[in-house]
Amino acid sequence: MVKSVATSLSFSLLLISTFVAFVIADTNVNVEPLCDVAAALNNPPELIKSWKGDNPCRGGRAGSWEGVLCDATATVVAVIDFTGRNFSGTISPHFADLTGLTEILLAGNRLQGSIPDSLTTLSSLQLLDVTNNDLSGKVPKFALNVTLKLSGNHFDPRS
């Protein structure tokens, strides 16, 4: 009797810990990279105020986090749209941790620094728009299917 209760309790604890690990892994996969992106932008208050909870895709494609759009399954961050927000800071290399990104829209801000090489690893990326910022340096080599919008910056003309 004691052995069967102990076995049952052990099995129950195993199920609970597996479920908790699954929920944490499932819901937080996009959160840490998004927080790193916001930190590189000096944590804009309007983002921090709307970025609540542990799932930026809760609520469907439009998600529940400002500037974040998700795929049709509402599980993967597909678009970051921070166009015309007057954000300052840099482009975080942690955008590359959001592996489902198809568009990164950062036009019309006050971003400085360069475009991180890590963004070239985004295999689903179709559009990177960084027009009208204060970016400089060399432009990394993106796949041929990626549309780059770069005007209004100070990129190295040899890149």
Disulfide bonds with the S-S distance in Angstrom:
Cys57-Cys70 2.11
